[in-house]
Amino acid sequence: MNLATRRPAPVLLAILTAAILFAGGLLAGGRPPAAAVSRQSMGGVQLREGDRILVLAPHPDDEVLGAAGVLREAVRRGLPTRVVFLTYGDSNEWSFLAYRKRPVFLPRSVLAMGTLRRQEGLAAAAVLGVPAGNLSFLGYPDYGTLALWRDRWGTRPPGRGRLTRATAVPYSTAYRPGAPFKGEEILADLETILRQFRPTQIFVSHPADHHPDHAALYLFTRVALWDLQGAVPAATLHPYLVHYPHWPGEKGFHPREELRPPAKLASGFCWRSRELEPGDVEVKQRALAAHRTQFAYSKSRLLPFVGPNELYGSLDVPALVPGGAVVDLQNLAVRIENQELEINATLVRALPEGTSVNLYAFGYRPDRPFGSMPKLALRIGAETLTIRDQDRILPRATAEARVTGAKLTARIPLAALGDPDRLFLHAETRLRNTSLNQTPWWVLELPAAVAAEPPAPGCPAPG
């Protein structure tokens, strides 16, 4: 069981105070809140003859939540399908407690629950008509893959499963049993699958999702697609959102209520809605119920995803040009000036004691393995600054960052990021080890990538 220890009253008070301060959002930002996205303004998602459909799911049940209708139509039309699970979902001890009626915390028992969740994934696929041979389970650590993304590359030792305590894929039924819990290993598996299956449309978890495995799978997929650019056909990416505060709305089953994007994510994303056939809504509900361990525990939170549509929001990837206009990533204002990445933001108010803003900047370039590129994490307090590249503490001179009152400014030399062509950028506020709020993981194109393939402004035409 993962029962929190009781906190001393001053620490609890500080957490509550900080949570209230940041409840309205991580940053105050420079623009008013975006209006909700209307159905009329969203494009559609169409499956076409010749399509090859790949669904990437962080855990068993996410494939149903995000793309059951897509899989159902693909099967009806005889389109090739593949479903890949990043984890076995073996770190949800509360659902295991509800299912087994006893605590599940010994590694052997946890692995048994992971095996059960795999069986549930196979059962759900059967409901949707997807053959069992079209499913792959990678077996990386549930609730631990974003940690692998952040700091388990190169010479760093493997990560460790939160409940399994494993440092390598522990399941004999996995895609590659024994693969170490390292960022390179996830990337290698995804690239192999992409090379072999050659999808034309990919349905994957969302970069704004607040579950770490969901964000991680999107990020690894982005890098894998960049690595294979020119080696496999270009595929359209359709990210689906599952975990986001106060969304999708009222709990329970509302089969006529459409999913709409969260208002806070109206800008920066190109939203698409795919309508389900009436019969597919009922099939989706049955497929979801096949995930018995999750459905019994979280039925009221899962059923809002069973309705007349499925929703996808792809990132609007802006270009950063030296000396050019500031790029507004909702609440982060970003530009390149004098070969430095400059980031400005306005906080809700001055940072309370013990609170920090963590800023992550990871570069990508096609001529270097991503594992060898710098992965900078800046922890910015009211009067402190710590800069790390994975577990290595870097000199303070590596970058500049400070909070003055409610103003945050950071300057990172592009050379410190490996002179990247592309950039991942993310920020969150933390009180000690507790995350209070966060931005999406943004993707930016830098001059070399822009010169090679200028991005189209705004959202592409619906289709």
Secondary structure, DSSP 8 states (H G I E B T S, - for coil): --------HHHHHHHHHHHHHTTT-SB--SS-------GGG-B-----TT--EEEEESSTTHHHHHHHHHHHHHHHTT--EEEEEEE--TT-HHHHHHHHSS---SHHHHHHHHHHHHHHHHHHHHHHT--GGGEEEEEE-TTTHHHHHHH--TTS-----TTT--SB---TTSSSTT-BS-HHHHHHHHHHHHHHH--SEEEEE-TT-SSHHHHHHHHHHHHHHHHTBTTB---EEEEE---BTTBS-S-S--TT------GGGSSSEEEEEEE--HHHHHHHHHHHHTSHHHHHHHHHHHGGG-SSEEEEEEE---B--TT---EEETTEEEEEETTEEEEEEEBSSS--TTEEEEEEEEEE-TTS-GGGS-EEEEEE-SS-EEEEETTEE--GGG-EEEEETTEEEEEEEGGGGTS-SEEEEEEEEEETTEEEEE---EEEE-HHHHHHS---SS-----
